[in-house]
Amino acid sequence: MAKLPMRQMKKNQSGVISAVKATGELGRRIRDMGLVPGSEVKIQGHAPLYDPVSLRVLGFTLTLRNSEADFIVVDVDDE
């Protein structure tokens, strides 16, 4: 398993969140959206200029700015 910032994941790549490195208000907001360690995520795609990123988590679709996705570390299978 490799650890990647969520921003570097490719379309249709899945993984499990291993850490959320944001603190304060941003960290709370990320966790409130269900992005907590142990959650499974799948990247659905990137916008044309690669910001934001669209992902599937806990049965719903969510979009994050790349500046937010940089704080989320995901364990992904080596390809």
N, C-alpha and C positions, 0 to 999 in steps of 0.2 A: 504494500500500500504506500502510495506517495501522498505527501501533504502539500496542498496547493491553496493559495488564496482563491476565493471563489471567482474573482475577476479573471483568472487564467484558465478556468474550465472551458471546455469546448461544448458546442451544441450537442444535446442528447447525452452528455456525460453525467453520470450519477455519482453520488458519494454521501458520506456521513459527516456532519459537522463535528469537528474535534475541538474547536475553540472559537470564542468570540473575544477578540482582543480590544474592542472598543470599551471605553469607560464613560462614566457620567451619563448625560442625557442621551447621547447617541447609542451607547451600549444598552441602556434601558429600552430604548425604542426598538432596536434590533431584536432584543429578546422578547419584547411584547408581540412582535410579529410572528413568533414561533421559531425563530432561528436560534436554537439553543443546542449545546453539545448533545449528540446522540440523534438529532433529527436527520432524516434522509432527505436529500435534495436532488433534483434533476434540472439541469439547465435546458430551457426550452429554446433559447436563442438570444441573440444580441441585436440591438438596434443597428441601422446602417452605419453609424459612426461608432459602434461598439459601446455606446453608453445611452441608456441603461441596459442591464442584463435582466432577462426574464427567467424565472425559475418556478419550479413546482415543489411545494412543501406542504405537508399536512393536508393534502387534498385540495389545495387552492393555488392559483397562480399569483405570483408576486413579482414586482419589478424593483430593482435596487440600482442606485447610482453606483458607478465603479468606485467612487470614493468611499462608499459604505461597504461594498463587497470586499474591498481590500482588508477589512478588519475581521473577516470570517475565514477561518482555516478549515479546509475540507479534506478528509481522507478519501482518496480515489484509487481505484484499481490501476495498477501499472498497465500500460498498453503498449 
